């Protein structure tokens, strides 16, 4: 249900997360998806380590 989804979202700690906004207008889907995947995995940060949880949030507009 919608209320349960909102309750789950409130439990997520959003402090310290970076929000990346992508504009999908005129973009090739595969290239945009690969850019988003790099951000979601945390590989765009110089402190990347596979065992450390340092991922960010992405918002896609005009999708």
N, C-alpha and C positions, 0 to 999 in steps of 0.2 A: 504494500500500500504506500501511498504518497507520504503519509505521516511517519511511517517506519523508516522510509528512506531519508527523510529530513532529520529524524532522530539519530540515525547512523552518521549522517554528515556532521552533526553537531559534536559527536564524540571524537572526530578526527582533529588532531592538533595541527592547525594551519600556521603556527608560529614558525618563522624562519624559512618558510617555503617561498620560492621565487615563482611568480606567475608569468608564463610566456604566452603572448597572444600572437597567433598566426592568422594572416589574411589569406584565405584560399582562393580569392578571386583571380582568375587567370593562371593559376598554378597547376602543374601536372600532378595528379593524385599521388603517384608513386614517389616522386621527389619530395613532395610535402610530407608524406608519411615517413620517409626516412629521416627528414629533419626533426620531426616530432619525436620519433623513436630515440634519437640521440639525446634529446632533452629529457625524455621520460626515464631513460636509463641512467642519467647523470653523467654521461660521457663528455658533455660540453664543459665540464668544470676541471680546472687543473688539479683538484684534489680527488679525482675519481679513483676509487678502489672498488672492485667487485663485491667485497664483503661488507662495505659500508653503505648504509641507507642514506643517500644524499640526493634524492630525486626531487624534481620540481613538478609543478602543475602546468598544464597547457590548455588554452582556450582557442578553438578554431572558429573564425568568423567567415561568413559568406560560403559555408560549406554545402 
